[in-house]
């Protein structure tokens, strides 16, 4: 589960370095999706949601990489980015659903209620910031609201990752107590 939380860091946080005319992504999304997929593969027997997440991670890794290389500007690029955003929101749903399934199997709490709350807020703010930034293409003042929502999104990302690390730690403790 720690791999999933680490992969989320790569997916959520966009840090790049400008080298001449090139932009180097220091935390590539594709690597994040690979880490998440490996973590999900290890847990695939515990939940169908985890199994579905593996396929979605593969699609997102390829699609996200292609988007970074071939992303058109303006409205076409914004529409293609929306498809990726919706898939990422679906991935969060699958992750939380998988944790909920694990809780049911183990009979112990693993923070699924907290993860669910942050997932909902993260998804709403993520989509809201996207819509305001998109609207900012036509109404420049709307972009400011999008940036404010993006700042809130960043805080929610941090909270989600922290809770997921705590979930991973709880799961590890359960496995250690059960000798697995």
C-alpha positions in Angstrom: 0.0 0.0 0.0 2.9 2.3 0.5 3.6 2.1 -3.2 0.1 3.4 -3.9 0.6 6.4 -1.6 4.0 7.2 -3.1 2.6 6.9 -6.6 -0.1 9.4 -5.6 2.7 11.9 -4.9 4.0 11.6 -8.4 0.5 11.9 -9.9 -0.7 14.8 -7.7 2.3 17.0 -7.7 3.7 18.6 -10.8 7.3 19.7 -10.4 9.3 20.5 -13.5 12.6 22.0 -14.4 13.1 24.2 -17.4 16.2 23.3 -19.4 16.5 25.6 -22.4 13.4 25.0 -24.5 12.6 21.7 -22.8 10.6 21.0 -19.7 11.7 18.1 -17.5 9.0 16.6 -15.3 10.8 15.8 -12.0 7.9 13.7 -10.7 6.5 12.0 -13.9 2.9 10.9 -13.8 3.7 7.7 -15.6 6.0 6.6 -12.9 3.4 7.4 -10.3 0.8 5.3 -12.2 3.3 2.5 -12.4 3.9 2.6 -8.6 0.2 2.6 -8.0 -0.4 -0.3 -10.4 2.3 -2.4 -8.7 0.7 -1.6 -5.3 -2.7 -2.5 -6.7 -1.4 -5.7 -8.3 -0.2 -6.9 -4.9 -3.7 -6.2 -3.4 -5.7 -7.4 -6.4 -7.1 -10.4 -4.6 -8.5 -8.3 -1.8 -10.9 -6.2 -4.0 -12.2 -6.0 -7.5 -11.7 -2.3 -7.3 -8.0 -2.8 -7.0 -8.0 -5.1 -10.0 -9.8 -2.5 -12.1 -7.4 0.2 -10.9 -4.5 -1.7 -12.4 -6.0 -1.4 -15.9 -6.9 2.3 -15.3 -3.3 3.0 -14.2 -1.9 1.5 -17.4 -4.3 3.6 -19.5 -3.5 6.7 -17.6 0.2 6.2 -17.8 0.1 5.9 -21.6 -2.6 8.6 -22.1 -0.9 11.0 -19.7 2.5 10.6 -21.3 1.0 11.1 -24.8 -0.8 14.2 -23.5 2.4 15.7 -22.2 4.1 15.2 -25.6 1.3 15.9 -28.0 -1.0 18.2 -26.0 -2.6 20.7 -28.2 -3.1 24.2 -26.8 -6.3 26.0 -26.2 -9.7 24.4 -26.1 -8.8 21.0 -27.7 -6.1 20.5 -25.1 -8.4 21.5 -22.3 -11.0 18.9 -23.5 -8.4 16.2 -23.6 -7.2 17.2 -20.2 -10.7 16.8 -18.9 -10.8 13.1 -20.0 -7.6 12.5 -18.0 -9.0 14.3 -15.0 -12.2 12.2 -15.1 -10.1 9.1 -15.2 -8.0 10.3 -12.3 -11.2 10.9 -10.3 -12.3 7.4 -11.1 -8.9 6.0 -9.9 -9.4 7.8 -6.6 -12.9 6.2 -6.3 -11.4 2.7 -7.0 -8.7 3.2 -4.4 -11.1 4.2 -1.7 -13.5 1.4 -2.7 -10.7 -1.1 -2.4 -9.8 0.2 1.1 -13.4 -0.1 2.0 -13.4 -3.7 0.8 -10.2 -4.4 2.8 -11.9 -3.1 5.9 -14.8 -5.5 5.4 -12.5 -8.4 4.8 -10.2 -7.6 7.8 -13.0 -6.4 10.1 -10.8 -3.5 11.1 -10.9 0.3 10.3 -8.3 1.4 7.8 -9.4 5.1 7.4 -11.8 4.5 4.6 -14.3 7.0 5.9 -11.7 9.7 6.1 -10.3 8.8 2.7 -13.9 8.9 1.3 -14.4 12.4 2.7 -11.2 13.7 1.2 -11.8 11.9 -2.1 -15.1 13.7 -2.5 -13.8 17.1 -1.6 -10.7 16.5 -3.8 -12.8 15.5 -6.7 -15.2 18.4 -6.4 -12.4 21.0 -6.0 -10.4 19.3 -8.8 -13.3 19.5 -11.3 -14.2 23.0 -10.1 -10.7 24.4 -10.6 -10.6 22.8 -14.0 -13.9 24.4 -15.0 -12.9 27.8 -13.7 -9.6 27.7 -15.5 -11.4 26.6 -18.7 -13.9 29.4 -18.2 -10.9 31.7 -17.8 -10.1 31.1 -21.5 -13.2 33.2 -22.2 -13.6 35.3 -19.0 -10.1 36.2 -17.6 -11.4 36.9 -14.1 -12.7 33.3 -13.8 -9.2 32.0 -14.0 -8.4 33.7 -10.7 -11.1 31.6 -9.0 -9.7 28.5 -10.7 -6.3 29.3 -9.3 -7.8 29.7 -5.8 -9.5 26.3 -6.2 -6.2 24.9 -7.4 -4.5 26.0 -4.2 -7.3 24.3 -2.2 -6.8 21.3 -4.4 -3.1 21.2 -3.5 -4.0 21.2 0.3 -6.5 18.4 -0.3 -3.9 16.4 -2.2 -1.5 16.6 0.7 -4.3 15.5 3.1 -5.3 12.6 1.0 -1.7 11.4 0.6 -1.1 11.7 4.4 -4.3 9.7 5.2 -3.4 7.1 2.6 0.1 6.7 4.1 -1.6 6.2 7.5 -3.9 3.6 5.9 -0.9 1.8 4.5 0.7 1.8 7.9 -2.5 0.4 9.6 -2.7 -2.3 7.0 1.0 -3.2 7.5 0.4 -3.5 11.3 -2.6 -5.8 10.7 -0.5 -8.0 8.4 2.3 -8.1 10.9 -0.1 -9.1 13.7 -1.6 -11.9 11.5 1.8 -13.1 10.5 1.4 -12.2 6.8 
